[in-house]
């Protein structure tokens, strides 16, 4: 008779375990599933979220500021020797990081709040950033060319920031 309470406790624990695991996955997200939707912010400009727009213009300006600083720092790192390849013919880790920062800054730019994302300045910046990112495509890119493309993306981001600030309500 002593096995019955133990058997009951084991069955109960096994029955509840799938619910606990499901709740943990819903909170943390898995590799293929994004976590619960969050709103972009200056601190986390690229959250994994199905709604990419910044909630308002001040938040978007903060996101752009953060993206500009990050891209500027990555360009500086690349210029100071981060572009050295570890193997002949391979893209260096520094250039890979630079390409990632350009992609992240493009994604930040795309998160414009409603009302600004149809603006002519916004549309032009998106075309410029797409062109800059395509220059850094999957082919091997030499460090000087990659840095120059990243500088162009930075200029586009700075222009977008100026246009966004000008259109922000006072």
N, C-alpha and C positions, 0 to 999 in steps of 0.2 A: 504494500500500500504506500510505502514511502516514495516509490518511483513515480506515482501519479502526480504529486505536487511538482516534482522536478520536471516531469514530462510536460505538465501544463505550463510551467514557467518558461520552458524552452520553446514551446509552441507559440506562446504569447510573444516572446521576444522575437522569434523569427517572423511572426505575423506583422509586427510593428516596424521591423528593420527596413523593409522597402519604403515605408512612408517617411522615415527619418532620412533615408538616402535621397529620396525624391525632393524633400524640402531643402536639403543641403545643396543639391544640384541647382535648384531654382534660385537659391540665394547667391551662390558663387558663380554660376554659369559654368559650362564645360567648354572644351576646346572648340567644338563646333557650334555652340549655342552662346549668344551674347548674354551677359548678365542683365538684370533688370534695367530697363531704359533709364538713363540719366540725362540731365540737361547739360550741354556744353557750358563751360565756364572758363574764366581766364586761367584758373589753375589746371583744369583738365579740358583742353581745347578739343581733343579728339576722343571723347568717350565712345565706347561701342554702343551705339544707339540707333534705333530705326528712325528717329527724328533728328536730323542733323542741324537744324537751324538753331542759332543762338536765340535765347529768349527775348533779347532786346539789344539796342545799339550799344549802350555802355558795356555790356558783357562782351559783345563782338569786338569792340575796340580793345578791351583787355586781352582777348584771345589773340588778336592781331599783334598787339605789343609783345606778347609772350612768344609768338611765332617768329617775329622779327629778331628778337634777342637770341633765341635758340639758333636760328639760321645764321645769324651773324657770327655767333660763337663757333659753329661748325665750320664755316668758311675760314675763320681764323685758324682753327686747328688744321684744316686741310692745307692752308698756305704755309704753315710752319712745319711741314714734314709729315703730316698724316697721310700723304698720298703715296707713300712708298709701298710698293707691292712686295708681298712675301715670296712670290714665285714669278718667274718670267712669264709675261703674257697674262697674268691674272690681275683682276681688279683688286686693289688694296682695300684692307678693312676701312681705312679712312675715307676712301672714295665711296664705299658702300654706305657708311654712316652719312656722308654728305648727301647722297642720293635719297636716303631715307628722310633726312631733314627737309629736302626740297619737296618730297611727296607729302610729308606732314604739313608743311606750310601751305601747300596747295589745298589739302583737305580742310585746313583751318579757314582758308579764304572761302571755300565753298559753303561754309556754315553761316553765311550772312542771314540776318533776320529777314522775315518777310517784309516786302516793301523796298528793300535795298537790293535784293538779289536779282532784280530785273533792270537795274540801273545800267546805263551805258558804260560807266567806269567799271562796274563790277563785271559786265560781260567782256570788256576788253582785257581786264586782268585775268579772267579765266582763260581766255585764248592765249595770252602771253605765258601764263604759268603752264598750261598744257604743252605749249611749244618748248619751253625750257625743260620740262620734265621729259619730253620725248627725246631731247638732245642727250639725255642721260640714260637712254634706253638700255636694253639688255646687252648690246655690243660693248666691247671693251672701250672705255673712254679714258684718254690720258688725263692726268691731273690738271694741267692748265686749262684744258677745254671744260672739264667738269666744274672747276672753280668759277670759270667765266659764266657758265650756264647758271650756277647757283647764285652768282652776283646778280644776274638778270632776273632771276626769280625773286631775290631780295628786293630789288628795285620795284618790281611789280607789286610786291606785298606792301612796300612803303607807300606807293601811289594809291593803292586800295585803301590803306589806313587813312591817308589824307582825305580821300573822297568820302570815306565813311564818317570821318570826324566832321567834315563840312556839311554832311546831310543830317547829322544828329541834331535832334531838337535841343535848343539851349535851355 
